[in-house]
Amino acid sequence: MSYTSGREKYLYSTLYYISVVGDCVVYFSDIRPTEHYLENHSHDVSWDKVVEIIFTTKNPRKKGNNFEIETDKYYLLFEIKDDVLYVINAKVRK
């Protein structure tokens, strides 16, 4: 199942998100939801919003083997494996 279409496919195929996190640089060429996100979090934060947050937020924090992004309104947790960013968790902050 593909979660990209039209404009997003073009973005994902041509853009690489680069962010300096501590001593490492984060690269990925695709974004995919995990089953956990789909089952537990997709109703709270839409996929379009998750992708927007990832591409507009610089400097995610490293948390163990994962990364997190916190904005005024949202919290995202993701991991990167084999150049693919997998969204694990997306919540609206209260």
C-alpha positions as CSV (number, residue, x, y, z in Angstrom):
1,M,0.0,0.0,0.0
2,S,1.4,3.4,-1.0
3,Y,0.9,6.4,1.2
4,T,2.3,8.8,-1.4
5,S,0.5,10.1,-4.4
6,G,1.0,12.8,-7.0
7,R,3.0,15.7,-5.6
8,E,4.1,13.7,-2.5
9,K,5.8,11.0,-4.7
10,Y,7.7,13.8,-6.5
11,L,8.7,15.3,-3.2
12,Y,9.8,12.0,-1.7
13,S,11.8,11.0,-4.8
14,T,13.6,14.2,-5.2
15,L,14.1,15.5,-1.6
16,Y,16.2,14.2,1.2
17,Y,15.6,15.6,4.6
18,I,18.8,16.5,6.2
19,S,19.1,17.5,9.8
20,V,22.0,17.7,12.1
21,V,21.3,15.9,15.3
22,G,24.2,16.0,17.7
23,D,27.1,14.4,15.9
24,C,25.1,12.6,13.2
25,V,23.2,13.6,10.1
26,V,19.8,12.2,9.3
27,Y,19.0,11.2,5.8
28,F,16.0,9.4,4.3
29,S,14.4,8.9,1.0
30,D,10.9,7.7,1.9
31,I,8.4,8.2,4.7
32,R,6.1,5.3,5.8
33,P,3.8,4.8,8.7
34,T,4.2,1.9,11.1
35,E,1.3,-0.4,12.0
36,H,1.3,1.2,15.4
37,Y,0.8,4.6,14.0
38,L,-2.0,3.4,11.7
39,E,-3.8,1.6,14.5
40,N,-3.3,4.0,17.3
41,H,-2.4,7.5,16.1
42,S,-3.7,8.1,12.6
43,H,-7.1,9.3,14.0
44,D,-5.3,11.9,16.2
45,V,-2.8,13.4,13.6
46,S,-3.5,12.9,9.9
47,W,-0.8,11.6,7.6
48,D,-0.6,14.9,5.7
49,K,0.1,16.7,9.0
50,V,2.8,14.3,10.0
51,V,4.6,14.7,6.7
52,E,4.3,18.5,6.9
53,I,5.7,18.5,10.5
54,I,8.7,16.3,9.4
55,F,9.6,18.5,6.4
56,T,9.2,21.8,8.2
57,T,10.9,20.9,11.5
58,K,14.7,21.0,11.7
59,N,16.8,19.4,14.4
60,P,14.8,16.5,15.7
61,R,16.1,15.2,19.0
62,K,17.7,11.8,19.3
63,K,16.0,9.5,21.8
64,G,17.8,6.2,22.0
65,N,17.6,4.6,18.6
66,N,14.7,6.8,17.6
67,F,14.1,10.5,17.0
68,E,11.4,12.9,18.3
69,I,10.0,16.2,17.2
70,E,8.0,18.4,19.6
71,T,6.2,21.5,18.4
72,D,3.7,23.7,20.3
73,K,0.9,21.4,19.1
74,Y,2.4,18.0,18.2
75,Y,4.7,15.2,19.3
76,L,6.2,12.8,16.7
77,L,8.4,9.8,17.3
78,F,10.1,8.1,14.4
79,E,13.0,5.8,13.4
80,I,15.1,5.5,10.3
81,K,16.0,2.1,8.9
82,D,17.5,1.5,5.5
83,D,17.0,5.1,4.4
84,V,13.3,4.9,5.2
85,L,11.7,7.1,8.0
86,Y,9.1,5.1,9.9
87,V,6.6,7.2,11.9
88,I,5.9,5.3,15.1
89,N,3.9,7.8,17.1
90,A,2.1,11.1,16.5
91,K,0.1,12.9,19.2
92,V,-1.6,16.2,19.7
93,R,0.0,17.9,22.7
94,K,-2.3,19.1,25.5
